[in-house]
Amino acid sequence: MNPLTKVKLINELNEREVQLGVAEKVSWHSEYKDSAWIFLGGLPYELTEGDIICVFSQLEANGKPIFSNSRPEVNQKK
């Protein structure tokens, strides 16, 4: 599925939950609210894991450096 289609479907789900008055504890958000994972999409295939780590190593969260653990396909060129 196209990533933009996924975003559109998630936005529709969010709006439906608001319209239906879904409680926070049963919303899909509650499962992921404490998750520290992020998705980085649309990056050039030329970027290596090292490039991404270099960018994120300059950021800090709660005074501690942020580290990356990417999947192997990040470094594979198509």
N, CA, C, O and CB atoms as a CASP TS submission, in Angstrom:
PFRMAT TS
TARGET T0000
AUTHOR 0000-0000-0000
METHOD Language model
MODEL 1
PARENT N/A
ATOM      1  N   MET     1       0.848  -1.177   0.000  1.00  0.00           N
ATOM      2  CA  MET     1       0.000   0.000   0.000  1.00  0.00           C
ATOM      3  C   MET     1       0.894   1.241   0.000  1.00  0.00           C
ATOM      4  O   MET     1       1.914   1.297   0.686  1.00  0.00           O
ATOM      5  CB  MET     1      -0.965  -0.002   1.226  1.00  0.00           C
ATOM      6  N   ASN     2       0.494   2.193  -0.760  1.00  0.00           N
ATOM      7  CA  ASN     2       1.216   3.454  -0.863  1.00  0.00           C
ATOM      8  C   ASN     2       1.265   4.137   0.514  1.00  0.00           C
ATOM      9  O   ASN     2       0.243   4.196   1.197  1.00  0.00           O
ATOM     10  CB  ASN     2       0.547   4.383  -1.917  1.00  0.00           C
ATOM     11  N   PRO     3       2.441   4.659   0.940  1.00  0.00           N
ATOM     12  CA  PRO     3       2.537   5.328   2.245  1.00  0.00           C
ATOM     13  C   PRO     3       1.557   6.486   2.408  1.00  0.00           C
ATOM     14  O   PRO     3       1.040   6.699   3.505  1.00  0.00           O
ATOM     15  CB  PRO     3       3.939   5.837   2.450  1.00  0.00           C
ATOM     16  N   LEU     4       1.292   7.238   1.341  1.00  0.00           N
ATOM     17  CA  LEU     4       0.347   8.345   1.444  1.00  0.00           C
ATOM     18  C   LEU     4      -1.073   7.843   1.672  1.00  0.00           C
ATOM     19  O   LEU     4      -1.862   8.484   2.367  1.00  0.00           O
ATOM     20  CB  LEU     4       0.400   9.205   0.186  1.00  0.00           C
ATOM     21  N   THR     5      -1.392   6.695   1.084  1.00  0.00           N
ATOM     22  CA  THR     5      -2.705   6.083   1.310  1.00  0.00           C
ATOM     23  C   THR     5      -2.844   5.676   2.771  1.00  0.00           C
ATOM     24  O   THR     5      -3.906   5.842   3.372  1.00  0.00           O
ATOM     25  CB  THR     5      -2.907   4.856   0.386  1.00  0.00           C
ATOM     26  N   LYS     6      -1.758   5.138   3.342  1.00  0.00           N
ATOM     27  CA  LYS     6      -1.780   4.752   4.755  1.00  0.00           C
ATOM     28  C   LYS     6      -2.029   5.968   5.649  1.00  0.00           C
ATOM     29  O   LYS     6      -2.818   5.904   6.592  1.00  0.00           O
ATOM     30  CB  LYS     6      -0.457   4.068   5.146  1.00  0.00           C
ATOM     31  N   VAL     7      -1.360   7.056   5.350  1.00  0.00           N
ATOM     32  CA  VAL     7      -1.547   8.282   6.131  1.00  0.00           C
ATOM     33  C   VAL     7      -2.993   8.744   6.032  1.00  0.00           C
ATOM     34  O   VAL     7      -3.599   9.125   7.033  1.00  0.00           O
ATOM     35  CB  VAL     7      -0.591   9.398   5.645  1.00  0.00           C
ATOM     36  N   LYS     8      -3.547   8.709   4.820  1.00  0.00           N
ATOM     37  CA  LYS     8      -4.940   9.120   4.626  1.00  0.00           C
ATOM     38  C   LYS     8      -5.881   8.230   5.439  1.00  0.00           C
ATOM     39  O   LYS     8      -6.804   8.731   6.081  1.00  0.00           O
ATOM     40  CB  LYS     8      -5.317   9.068   3.127  1.00  0.00           C
ATOM     41  N   LEU     9      -5.656   6.922   5.416  1.00  0.00           N
ATOM     42  CA  LEU     9      -6.509   5.996   6.165  1.00  0.00           C
ATOM     43  C   LEU     9      -6.391   6.219   7.681  1.00  0.00           C
ATOM     44  O   LEU     9      -7.385   6.139   8.403  1.00  0.00           O
ATOM     45  CB  LEU     9      -6.142   4.545   5.818  1.00  0.00           C
ATOM     46  N   ILE    10      -5.186   6.493   8.150  1.00  0.00           N
ATOM     47  CA  ILE    10      -4.995   6.764   9.585  1.00  0.00           C
ATOM     48  C   ILE    10      -5.725   8.045   9.980  1.00  0.00           C
ATOM     49  O   ILE    10      -6.358   8.102  11.034  1.00  0.00           O
ATOM     50  CB  ILE    10      -3.484   6.880   9.928  1.00  0.00           C
ATOM     51  N   ASN    11      -5.637   9.069   9.136  1.00  0.00           N
ATOM     52  CA  ASN    11      -6.349  10.318   9.420  1.00  0.00           C
ATOM     53  C   ASN    11      -7.860  10.098   9.458  1.00  0.00           C
ATOM     54  O   ASN    11      -8.556  10.672  10.295  1.00  0.00           O
ATOM     55  CB  ASN    11      -6.000  11.380   8.371  1.00  0.00           C
ATOM     56  N   GLU    12      -8.363   9.263   8.545  1.00  0.00           N
ATOM     57  CA  GLU    12      -9.796   8.960   8.545  1.00  0.00           C
ATOM     58  C   GLU    12     -10.189   8.209   9.814  1.00  0.00           C
ATOM     59  O   GLU    12     -11.243   8.470  10.393  1.00  0.00           O
ATOM     60  CB  GLU    12     -10.173   8.134   7.303  1.00  0.00           C
ATOM     61  N   LEU    13      -9.343   7.280  10.241  1.00  0.00           N
ATOM     62  CA  LEU    13      -9.598   6.546  11.481  1.00  0.00           C
ATOM     63  C   LEU    13      -9.613   7.493  12.680  1.00  0.00           C
ATOM     64  O   LEU    13     -10.471   7.381  13.555  1.00  0.00           O
ATOM     65  CB  LEU    13      -8.538   5.449  11.685  1.00  0.00           C
ATOM     66  N   ASN    14      -8.678   8.409  12.714  1.00  0.00           N
ATOM     67  CA  ASN    14      -8.629   9.393  13.802  1.00  0.00           C
ATOM     68  C   ASN    14      -9.908  10.225  13.853  1.00  0.00           C
ATOM     69  O   ASN    14     -10.476  10.447  14.923  1.00  0.00           O
ATOM     70  CB  ASN    14      -7.412  10.315  13.634  1.00  0.00           C
ATOM     71  N   GLU    15     -10.351  10.680  12.686  1.00  0.00           N
ATOM     72  CA  GLU    15     -11.571  11.494  12.643  1.00  0.00           C
ATOM     73  C   GLU    15     -12.796  10.692  13.072  1.00  0.00           C
ATOM     74  O   GLU    15     -13.674  11.210  13.761  1.00  0.00           O
ATOM     75  CB  GLU    15     -11.785  12.055  11.237  1.00  0.00           C
ATOM     76  N   ARG    16     -12.850   9.417  12.657  1.00  0.00           N
ATOM     77  CA  ARG    16     -13.968   8.567  13.052  1.00  0.00           C
ATOM     78  C   ARG    16     -14.003   8.365  14.562  1.00  0.00           C
ATOM     79  O   ARG    16     -15.071   8.385  15.174  1.00  0.00           O
ATOM     80  CB  ARG    16     -13.883   7.218  12.345  1.00  0.00           C
ATOM     81  N   GLU    17     -12.824   8.168  15.160  1.00  0.00           N
ATOM     82  CA  GLU    17     -12.757   7.999  16.621  1.00  0.00           C
ATOM     83  C   GLU    17     -13.264   9.250  17.335  1.00  0.00           C
ATOM     84  O   GLU    17     -13.969   9.153  18.340  1.00  0.00           O
ATOM     85  CB  GLU    17     -11.310   7.685  17.067  1.00  0.00           C
ATOM     86  N   VAL    18     -12.903  10.430  16.814  1.00  0.00           N
ATOM     87  CA  VAL    18     -13.356  11.680  17.421  1.00  0.00           C
ATOM     88  C   VAL    18     -14.873  11.800  17.289  1.00  0.00           C
ATOM     89  O   VAL    18     -15.560  12.134  18.255  1.00  0.00           O
ATOM     90  CB  VAL    18     -12.654  12.896  16.763  1.00  0.00           C
ATOM     91  N   GLN    19     -15.388  11.530  16.103  1.00  0.00           N
ATOM     92  CA  GLN    19     -16.837  11.631  15.870  1.00  0.00           C
ATOM     93  C   GLN    19     -17.627  10.669  16.753  1.00  0.00           C
ATOM     94  O   GLN    19     -18.710  11.005  17.232  1.00  0.00           O
ATOM     95  CB  GLN    19     -17.154  11.355  14.403  1.00  0.00           C
ATOM     96  N   LEU    20     -17.080   9.472  16.966  1.00  0.00           N
ATOM     97  CA  LEU    20     -17.778   8.464  17.770  1.00  0.00           C
ATOM     98  C   LEU    20     -17.537   8.650  19.266  1.00  0.00           C
ATOM     99  O   LEU    20     -18.174   7.990  20.086  1.00  0.00           O
ATOM    100  CB  LEU    20     -17.340   7.071  17.353  1.00  0.00           C
ATOM    101  N   GLY    21     -16.622   9.541  19.617  1.00  0.00           N
ATOM    102  CA  GLY    21     -16.316   9.771  21.027  1.00  0.00           C
ATOM    103  C   GLY    21     -15.615   8.583  21.673  1.00  0.00           C
ATOM    104  O   GLY    21     -15.859   8.267  22.837  1.00  0.00           O
ATOM    105  N   VAL    22     -14.751   7.932  20.920  1.00  0.00           N
ATOM    106  CA  VAL    22     -14.024   6.771  21.431  1.00  0.00           C
ATOM    107  C   VAL    22     -13.135   7.199  22.593  1.00  0.00           C
ATOM    108  O   VAL    22     -12.391   8.174  22.490  1.00  0.00           O
ATOM    109  CB  VAL    22     -13.178   6.108  20.311  1.00  0.00           C
ATOM    110  N   ALA    23     -13.218   6.463  23.697  1.00  0.00           N
ATOM    111  CA  ALA    23     -12.405   6.769  24.874  1.00  0.00           C
ATOM    112  C   ALA    23     -10.930   6.534  24.571  1.00  0.00           C
ATOM    113  O   ALA    23     -10.574   5.639  23.804  1.00  0.00           O
ATOM    114  CB  ALA    23     -12.848   5.915  26.082  1.00  0.00           C
ATOM    115  N   GLU    24     -10.085   7.344  25.182  1.00  0.00           N
ATOM    116  CA  GLU    24      -8.648   7.247  24.932  1.00  0.00           C
ATOM    117  C   GLU    24      -8.104   5.856  25.237  1.00  0.00           C
ATOM    118  O   GLU    24      -7.238   5.359  24.517  1.00  0.00           O
ATOM    119  CB  GLU    24      -7.906   8.278  25.760  1.00  0.00           C
ATOM    120  N   LYS    25      -8.603   5.223  26.297  1.00  0.00           N
ATOM    121  CA  LYS    25      -8.050   3.920  26.699  1.00  0.00           C
ATOM    122  C   LYS    25      -8.342   2.812  25.693  1.00  0.00           C
ATOM    123  O   LYS    25      -7.666   1.784  25.717  1.00  0.00           O
ATOM    124  CB  LYS    25      -8.602   3.524  28.050  1.00  0.00           C
ATOM    125  N   VAL    26      -9.329   2.984  24.804  1.00  0.00           N
ATOM    126  CA  VAL    26      -9.604   1.974  23.785  1.00  0.00           C
ATOM    127  C   VAL    26      -9.183   2.417  22.388  1.00  0.00           C
ATOM    128  O   VAL    26      -9.325   1.657  21.430  1.00  0.00           O
ATOM    129  CB  VAL    26     -11.073   1.636  23.785  1.00  0.00           C
ATOM    130  N   SER    27      -8.672   3.624  22.263  1.00  0.00           N
ATOM    131  CA  SER    27      -8.186   4.124  20.985  1.00  0.00           C
ATOM    132  C   SER    27      -6.874   3.426  20.619  1.00  0.00           C
ATOM    133  O   SER    27      -6.131   2.986  21.496  1.00  0.00           O
ATOM    134  CB  SER    27      -7.994   5.659  21.036  1.00  0.00           C
ATOM    135  N   TRP    28      -6.601   3.331  19.330  1.00  0.00           N
ATOM    136  CA  TRP    28      -5.342   2.743  18.894  1.00  0.00           C
ATOM    137  C   TRP    28      -4.157   3.566  19.378  1.00  0.00           C
ATOM    138  O   TRP    28      -3.045   3.048  19.471  1.00  0.00           O
ATOM    139  CB  TRP    28      -5.311   2.620  17.375  1.00  0.00           C
ATOM    140  N   HIS    29      -4.380   4.846  19.690  1.00  0.00           N
ATOM    141  CA  HIS    29      -3.310   5.703  20.183  1.00  0.00           C
ATOM    142  C   HIS    29      -2.763   5.207  21.516  1.00  0.00           C
ATOM    143  O   HIS    29      -1.567   5.336  21.778  1.00  0.00           O
ATOM    144  CB  HIS    29      -3.807   7.132  20.326  1.00  0.00           C
ATOM    145  N   SER    30      -3.618   4.645  22.357  1.00  0.00           N
ATOM    146  CA  SER    30      -3.175   4.234  23.695  1.00  0.00           C
ATOM    147  C   SER    30      -2.121   3.136  23.631  1.00  0.00           C
ATOM    148  O   SER    30      -1.265   3.043  24.511  1.00  0.00           O
ATOM    149  CB  SER    30      -4.364   3.756  24.521  1.00  0.00           C
ATOM    150  N   GLU    31      -2.180   2.303  22.590  1.00  0.00           N
ATOM    151  CA  GLU    31      -1.186   1.235  22.462  1.00  0.00           C
ATOM    152  C   GLU    31       0.207   1.792  22.151  1.00  0.00           C
ATOM    153  O   GLU    31       1.217   1.214  22.553  1.00  0.00           O
ATOM    154  CB  GLU    31      -1.609   0.253  21.368  1.00  0.00           C
ATOM    155  N   TYR    32       0.247   2.897  21.447  1.00  0.00           N
ATOM    156  CA  TYR    32       1.531   3.444  20.986  1.00  0.00           C
ATOM    157  C   TYR    32       1.938   4.741  21.677  1.00  0.00           C
ATOM    158  O   TYR    32       2.959   5.327  21.316  1.00  0.00           O
ATOM    159  CB  TYR    32       1.471   3.680  19.510  1.00  0.00           C
ATOM    160  N   LYS    33       1.175   5.201  22.653  1.00  0.00           N
ATOM    161  CA  LYS    33       1.434   6.523  23.233  1.00  0.00           C
ATOM    162  C   LYS    33       2.792   6.652  23.903  1.00  0.00           C
ATOM    163  O   LYS    33       3.340   7.753  23.962  1.00  0.00           O
ATOM    164  CB  LYS    33       0.375   6.846  24.227  1.00  0.00           C
ATOM    165  N   ASP    34       3.346   5.564  24.407  1.00  0.00           N
ATOM    166  CA  ASP    34       4.652   5.622  25.065  1.00  0.00           C
ATOM    167  C   ASP    34       5.766   5.085  24.172  1.00  0.00           C
ATOM    168  O   ASP    34       6.883   4.857  24.636  1.00  0.00           O
ATOM    169  CB  ASP    34       4.616   4.837  26.368  1.00  0.00           C
ATOM    170  N   SER    35       5.469   4.888  22.924  1.00  0.00           N
ATOM    171  CA  SER    35       6.442   4.330  21.994  1.00  0.00           C
ATOM    172  C   SER    35       7.484   5.384  21.618  1.00  0.00           C
ATOM    173  O   SER    35       7.159   6.546  21.376  1.00  0.00           O
ATOM    174  CB  SER    35       5.739   3.795  20.734  1.00  0.00           C
ATOM    175  N   ALA    36       8.710   4.957  21.576  1.00  0.00           N
ATOM    176  CA  ALA    36       9.794   5.857  21.204  1.00  0.00           C
ATOM    177  C   ALA    36      10.181   5.665  19.735  1.00  0.00           C
ATOM    178  O   ALA    36      11.159   6.255  19.275  1.00  0.00           O
ATOM    179  CB  ALA    36      11.013   5.628  22.111  1.00  0.00           C
ATOM    180  N   TRP    37       9.442   4.865  19.011  1.00  0.00           N
ATOM    181  CA  TRP    37       9.778   4.569  17.625  1.00  0.00           C
ATOM    182  C   TRP    37       9.178   5.609  16.694  1.00  0.00           C
ATOM    183  O   TRP    37       8.073   6.105  16.909  1.00  0.00           O
ATOM    184  CB  TRP    37       9.292   3.173  17.242  1.00  0.00           C
ATOM    185  N   ILE    38       9.938   5.923  15.653  1.00  0.00           N
ATOM    186  CA  ILE    38       9.439   6.819  14.618  1.00  0.00           C
ATOM    187  C   ILE    38       9.697   6.166  13.267  1.00  0.00           C
ATOM    188  O   ILE    38      10.580   5.318  13.134  1.00  0.00           O
ATOM    189  CB  ILE    38      10.115   8.231  14.706  1.00  0.00           C
ATOM    190  N   PHE    39       8.930   6.563  12.281  1.00  0.00           N
ATOM    191  CA  PHE    39       9.122   6.081  10.918  1.00  0.00           C
ATOM    192  C   PHE    39       9.693   7.214  10.087  1.00  0.00           C
ATOM    193  O   PHE    39       9.151   8.319  10.069  1.00  0.00           O
ATOM    194  CB  PHE    39       7.790   5.556  10.306  1.00  0.00           C
ATOM    195  N   LEU    40      10.785   6.933   9.402  1.00  0.00           N
ATOM    196  CA  LEU    40      11.365   7.903   8.476  1.00  0.00           C
ATOM    197  C   LEU    40      11.187   7.352   7.074  1.00  0.00           C
ATOM    198  O   LEU    40      11.825   6.367   6.703  1.00  0.00           O
ATOM    199  CB  LEU    40      12.881   8.183   8.795  1.00  0.00           C
ATOM    200  N   GLY    41      10.339   7.972   6.312  1.00  0.00           N
ATOM    201  CA  GLY    41      10.093   7.499   4.956  1.00  0.00           C
ATOM    202  C   GLY    41      10.542   8.516   3.931  1.00  0.00           C
ATOM    203  O   GLY    41      10.767   9.687   4.240  1.00  0.00           O
ATOM    204  N   GLY    42      10.665   8.051   2.728  1.00  0.00           N
ATOM    205  CA  GLY    42      11.007   8.939   1.626  1.00  0.00           C
ATOM    206  C   GLY    42      12.455   9.395   1.620  1.00  0.00           C
ATOM    207  O   GLY    42      12.793  10.395   0.987  1.00  0.00           O
ATOM    208  N   LEU    43      13.311   8.666   2.321  1.00  0.00           N
ATOM    209  CA  LEU    43      14.726   9.041   2.345  1.00  0.00           C
ATOM    210  C   LEU    43      15.416   8.522   1.088  1.00  0.00           C
ATOM    211  O   LEU    43      15.045   7.471   0.566  1.00  0.00           O
ATOM    212  CB  LEU    43      15.423   8.488   3.616  1.00  0.00           C
ATOM    213  N   PRO    44      16.409   9.245   0.603  1.00  0.00           N
ATOM    214  CA  PRO    44      17.142   8.769  -0.575  1.00  0.00           C
ATOM    215  C   PRO    44      17.848   7.440  -0.280  1.00  0.00           C
ATOM    216  O   PRO    44      18.364   7.240   0.819  1.00  0.00           O
ATOM    217  CB  PRO    44      18.172   9.826  -1.032  1.00  0.00           C
ATOM    218  N   TYR    45      17.867   6.549  -1.249  1.00  0.00           N
ATOM    219  CA  TYR    45      18.513   5.258  -1.066  1.00  0.00           C
ATOM    220  C   TYR    45      20.019   5.398  -0.865  1.00  0.00           C
ATOM    221  O   TYR    45      20.665   4.481  -0.359  1.00  0.00           O
ATOM    222  CB  TYR    45      18.232   4.364  -2.258  1.00  0.00           C
ATOM    223  N   GLU    46      20.580   6.538  -1.256  1.00  0.00           N
ATOM    224  CA  GLU    46      22.016   6.748  -1.107  1.00  0.00           C
ATOM    225  C   GLU    46      22.428   6.908   0.358  1.00  0.00           C
ATOM    226  O   GLU    46      23.590   6.697   0.706  1.00  0.00           O
ATOM    227  CB  GLU    46      22.443   7.972  -1.897  1.00  0.00           C
ATOM    228  N   LEU    47      21.470   7.281   1.217  1.00  0.00           N
ATOM    229  CA  LEU    47      21.792   7.450   2.635  1.00  0.00           C
ATOM    230  C   LEU    47      22.126   6.110   3.265  1.00  0.00           C
ATOM    231  O   LEU    47      21.483   5.096   2.991  1.00  0.00           O
ATOM    232  CB  LEU    47      20.625   8.112   3.385  1.00  0.00           C
ATOM    233  N   THR    48      23.135   6.126   4.106  1.00  0.00           N
ATOM    234  CA  THR    48      23.484   4.916   4.847  1.00  0.00           C
ATOM    235  C   THR    48      22.945   5.038   6.264  1.00  0.00           C
ATOM    236  O   THR    48      22.493   6.105   6.679  1.00  0.00           O
ATOM    237  CB  THR    48      25.025   4.683   4.858  1.00  0.00           C
ATOM    238  N   GLU    49      22.996   3.945   6.992  1.00  0.00           N
ATOM    239  CA  GLU    49      22.591   3.992   8.396  1.00  0.00           C
ATOM    240  C   GLU    49      23.466   4.991   9.148  1.00  0.00           C
ATOM    241  O   GLU    49      22.990   5.699  10.035  1.00  0.00           O
ATOM    242  CB  GLU    49      22.684   2.585   9.048  1.00  0.00           C
ATOM    243  N   GLY    50      24.748   5.043   8.787  1.00  0.00           N
ATOM    244  CA  GLY    50      25.673   5.992   9.408  1.00  0.00           C
ATOM    245  C   GLY    50      25.259   7.440   9.188  1.00  0.00           C
ATOM    246  O   GLY    50      25.380   8.268  10.090  1.00  0.00           O
ATOM    247  N   ASP    51      24.772   7.745   7.990  1.00  0.00           N
ATOM    248  CA  ASP    51      24.303   9.106   7.695  1.00  0.00           C
ATOM    249  C   ASP    51      23.140   9.481   8.608  1.00  0.00           C
ATOM    250  O   ASP    51      23.100  10.579   9.164  1.00  0.00           O
ATOM    251  CB  ASP    51      23.876   9.227   6.214  1.00  0.00           C
ATOM    252  N   ILE    52      22.199   8.557   8.753  1.00  0.00           N
ATOM    253  CA  ILE    52      21.024   8.814   9.585  1.00  0.00           C
ATOM    254  C   ILE    52      21.422   8.943  11.048  1.00  0.00           C
ATOM    255  O   ILE    52      20.925   9.821  11.753  1.00  0.00           O
ATOM    256  CB  ILE    52      19.985   7.696   9.415  1.00  0.00           C
ATOM    257  N   ILE    53      22.314   8.075  11.506  1.00  0.00           N
ATOM    258  CA  ILE    53      22.794   8.149  12.891  1.00  0.00           C
ATOM    259  C   ILE    53      23.495   9.478  13.129  1.00  0.00           C
ATOM    260  O   ILE    53      23.335  10.080  14.190  1.00  0.00           O
ATOM    261  CB  ILE    53      23.750   6.974  13.206  1.00  0.00           C
ATOM    262  N   CYS    54      24.269   9.942  12.155  1.00  0.00           N
ATOM    263  CA  CYS    54      24.982  11.218  12.281  1.00  0.00           C
ATOM    264  C   CYS    54      24.002  12.366  12.510  1.00  0.00           C
ATOM    265  O   CYS    54      24.224  13.217  13.371  1.00  0.00           O
ATOM    266  CB  CYS    54      25.831  11.490  11.025  1.00  0.00           C
ATOM    267  N   VAL    55      22.922  12.387  11.740  1.00  0.00           N
ATOM    268  CA  VAL    55      21.927  13.453  11.895  1.00  0.00           C
ATOM    269  C   VAL    55      21.263  13.367  13.269  1.00  0.00           C
ATOM    270  O   VAL    55      21.148  14.372  13.970  1.00  0.00           O
ATOM    271  CB  VAL    55      20.861  13.369  10.778  1.00  0.00           C
ATOM    272  N   PHE    56      20.825  12.161  13.652  1.00  0.00           N
ATOM    273  CA  PHE    56      20.105  12.023  14.911  1.00  0.00           C
ATOM    274  C   PHE    56      21.015  12.108  16.131  1.00  0.00           C
ATOM    275  O   PHE    56      20.543  12.383  17.234  1.00  0.00           O
ATOM    276  CB  PHE    56      19.366  10.719  14.929  1.00  0.00           C
ATOM    277  N   SER    57      22.301  11.878  15.948  1.00  0.00           N
ATOM    278  CA  SER    57      23.212  11.972  17.090  1.00  0.00           C
ATOM    279  C   SER    57      23.373  13.417  17.550  1.00  0.00           C
ATOM    280  O   SER    57      23.857  13.681  18.651  1.00  0.00           O
ATOM    281  CB  SER    57      24.578  11.383  16.731  1.00  0.00           C
ATOM    282  N   GLN    58      22.962  14.342  16.697  1.00  0.00           N
ATOM    283  CA  GLN    58      23.042  15.753  17.055  1.00  0.00           C
ATOM    284  C   GLN    58      21.825  16.204  17.861  1.00  0.00           C
ATOM    285  O   GLN    58      21.792  17.323  18.373  1.00  0.00           O
ATOM    286  CB  GLN    58      23.176  16.601  15.801  1.00  0.00           C
ATOM    287  N   LEU    59      20.829  15.329  17.970  1.00  0.00           N
ATOM    288  CA  LEU    59      19.623  15.637  18.728  1.00  0.00           C
ATOM    289  C   LEU    59      19.706  15.011  20.108  1.00  0.00           C
ATOM    290  O   LEU    59      20.441  14.044  20.310  1.00  0.00           O
ATOM    291  CB  LEU    59      18.369  15.144  17.988  1.00  0.00           C
ATOM    292  N   GLU    60      18.976  15.542  21.034  1.00  0.00           N
ATOM    293  CA  GLU    60      18.937  14.990  22.379  1.00  0.00           C
ATOM    294  C   GLU    60      17.496  14.904  22.861  1.00  0.00           C
ATOM    295  O   GLU    60      16.649  15.720  22.499  1.00  0.00           O
ATOM    296  CB  GLU    60      19.781  15.840  23.343  1.00  0.00           C
ATOM    297  N   ALA    61      17.241  13.890  23.690  1.00  0.00           N
ATOM    298  CA  ALA    61      15.926  13.736  24.320  1.00  0.00           C
ATOM    299  C   ALA    61      16.160  13.590  25.810  1.00  0.00           C
ATOM    300  O   ALA    61      16.873  12.685  26.243  1.00  0.00           O
ATOM    301  CB  ALA    61      15.134  12.499  23.741  1.00  0.00           C
ATOM    302  N   ASN    62      15.581  14.452  26.578  1.00  0.00           N
ATOM    303  CA  ASN    62      15.761  14.421  28.030  1.00  0.00           C
ATOM    304  C   ASN    62      17.238  14.477  28.415  1.00  0.00           C
ATOM    305  O   ASN    62      17.652  13.859  29.396  1.00  0.00           O
ATOM    306  CB  ASN    62      15.120  13.165  28.614  1.00  0.00           C
ATOM    307  N   GLY    63      18.025  15.215  27.643  1.00  0.00           N
ATOM    308  CA  GLY    63      19.440  15.364  27.950  1.00  0.00           C
ATOM    309  C   GLY    63      20.298  14.190  27.544  1.00  0.00           C
ATOM    310  O   GLY    63      21.495  14.178  27.829  1.00  0.00           O
ATOM    311  N   LYS    64      19.714  13.189  26.879  1.00  0.00           N
ATOM    312  CA  LYS    64      20.477  12.015  26.456  1.00  0.00           C
ATOM    313  C   LYS    64      20.451  11.929  24.932  1.00  0.00           C
ATOM    314  O   LYS    64      19.428  12.223  24.313  1.00  0.00           O
ATOM    315  CB  LYS    64      19.903  10.711  27.095  1.00  0.00           C
ATOM    316  N   PRO    65      21.574  11.525  24.321  1.00  0.00           N
ATOM    317  CA  PRO    65      21.600  11.395  22.863  1.00  0.00           C
ATOM    318  C   PRO    65      20.576  10.369  22.388  1.00  0.00           C
ATOM    319  O   PRO    65      20.290   9.394  23.083  1.00  0.00           O
ATOM    320  CB  PRO    65      23.005  10.999  22.383  1.00  0.00           C
ATOM    321  N   ILE    66      20.038  10.596  21.220  1.00  0.00           N
ATOM    322  CA  ILE    66      19.114   9.656  20.592  1.00  0.00           C
ATOM    323  C   ILE    66      19.932   8.723  19.706  1.00  0.00           C
ATOM    324  O   ILE    66      20.804   9.175  18.965  1.00  0.00           O
ATOM    325  CB  ILE    66      18.004  10.401  19.765  1.00  0.00           C
ATOM    326  N   PHE    67      19.656   7.439  19.778  1.00  0.00           N
ATOM    327  CA  PHE    67      20.365   6.456  18.961  1.00  0.00           C
ATOM    328  C   PHE    67      19.389   5.798  17.998  1.00  0.00           C
ATOM    329  O   PHE    67      18.181   5.784  18.235  1.00  0.00           O
ATOM    330  CB  PHE    67      21.057   5.392  19.847  1.00  0.00           C
ATOM    331  N   SER    68      19.924   5.253  16.910  1.00  0.00           N
ATOM    332  CA  SER    68      19.100   4.620  15.886  1.00  0.00           C
ATOM    333  C   SER    68      19.448   3.141  15.784  1.00  0.00           C
ATOM    334  O   SER    68      20.611   2.751  15.894  1.00  0.00           O
ATOM    335  CB  SER    68      19.289   5.316  14.521  1.00  0.00           C
ATOM    336  N   ASN    69      18.436   2.339  15.575  1.00  0.00           N
ATOM    337  CA  ASN    69      18.632   0.925  15.286  1.00  0.00           C
ATOM    338  C   ASN    69      17.783   0.632  14.066  1.00  0.00           C
ATOM    339  O   ASN    69      16.600   0.313  14.187  1.00  0.00           O
ATOM    340  CB  ASN    69      18.247  -0.001  16.515  1.00  0.00           C
ATOM    341  N   SER    70      18.384   0.740  12.890  1.00  0.00           N
ATOM    342  CA  SER    70      17.605   0.607  11.668  1.00  0.00           C
ATOM    343  C   SER    70      17.623  -0.819  11.152  1.00  0.00           C
ATOM    344  O   SER    70      18.459  -1.636  11.537  1.00  0.00           O
ATOM    345  CB  SER    70      18.128   1.549  10.605  1.00  0.00           C
ATOM    346  N   ARG    71      16.679  -1.089  10.273  1.00  0.00           N
ATOM    347  CA  ARG    71      16.614  -2.405   9.650  1.00  0.00           C
ATOM    348  C   ARG    71      17.669  -2.474   8.557  1.00  0.00           C
ATOM    349  O   ARG    71      18.040  -1.440   8.001  1.00  0.00           O
ATOM    350  CB  ARG    71      15.192  -2.692   9.074  1.00  0.00           C
ATOM    351  N   PRO    72      18.164  -3.671   8.235  1.00  0.00           N
ATOM    352  CA  PRO    72      19.237  -3.810   7.239  1.00  0.00           C
ATOM    353  C   PRO    72      18.911  -3.228   5.873  1.00  0.00           C
ATOM    354  O   PRO    72      19.816  -2.756   5.186  1.00  0.00           O
ATOM    355  CB  PRO    72      19.574  -5.248   7.074  1.00  0.00           C
ATOM    356  N   GLU    73      17.641  -3.243   5.451  1.00  0.00           N
ATOM    357  CA  GLU    73      17.324  -2.758   4.115  1.00  0.00           C
ATOM    358  C   GLU    73      17.551  -1.270   3.948  1.00  0.00           C
ATOM    359  O   GLU    73      17.497  -0.773   2.823  1.00  0.00           O
ATOM    360  CB  GLU    73      15.909  -3.079   3.786  1.00  0.00           C
ATOM    361  N   VAL    74      17.807  -0.529   5.039  1.00  0.00           N
ATOM    362  CA  VAL    74      18.109   0.902   4.922  1.00  0.00           C
ATOM    363  C   VAL    74      19.349   1.106   4.073  1.00  0.00           C
ATOM    364  O   VAL    74      19.440   2.085   3.332  1.00  0.00           O
ATOM    365  CB  VAL    74      18.303   1.540   6.313  1.00  0.00           C
ATOM    366  N   ASN    75      20.305   0.192   4.172  1.00  0.00           N
ATOM    367  CA  ASN    75      21.566   0.349   3.467  1.00  0.00           C
ATOM    368  C   ASN    75      21.554  -0.278   2.068  1.00  0.00           C
ATOM    369  O   ASN    75      22.530  -0.142   1.329  1.00  0.00           O
ATOM    370  CB  ASN    75      22.673  -0.255   4.283  1.00  0.00           C
ATOM    371  N   GLN    76      20.490  -0.947   1.701  1.00  0.00           N
ATOM    372  CA  GLN    76      20.437  -1.595   0.397  1.00  0.00           C
ATOM    373  C   GLN    76      19.925  -0.629  -0.653  1.00  0.00           C
ATOM    374  O   GLN    76      18.938   0.075  -0.435  1.00  0.00           O
ATOM    375  CB  GLN    76      19.553  -2.842   0.448  1.00  0.00           C
ATOM    376  N   LYS    77      20.592  -0.598  -1.780  1.00  0.00           N
ATOM    377  CA  LYS    77      20.148   0.236  -2.889  1.00  0.00           C
ATOM    378  C   LYS    77      19.273  -0.591  -3.793  1.00  0.00           C
ATOM    379  O   LYS    77      19.511  -1.782  -3.991  1.00  0.00           O
ATOM    380  CB  LYS    77      21.344   0.824  -3.671  1.00  0.00           C
ATOM    381  N   LYS    78      18.242   0.054  -4.347  1.00  0.00           N
ATOM    382  CA  LYS    78      17.355  -0.667  -5.290  1.00  0.00           C
ATOM    383  C   LYS    78      17.745  -0.355  -6.707  1.00  0.00           C
ATOM    384  O   LYS    78      17.125  -0.859  -7.643  1.00  0.00           O
ATOM    385  CB  LYS    78      15.874  -0.298  -5.062  1.00  0.00           C
TER
END
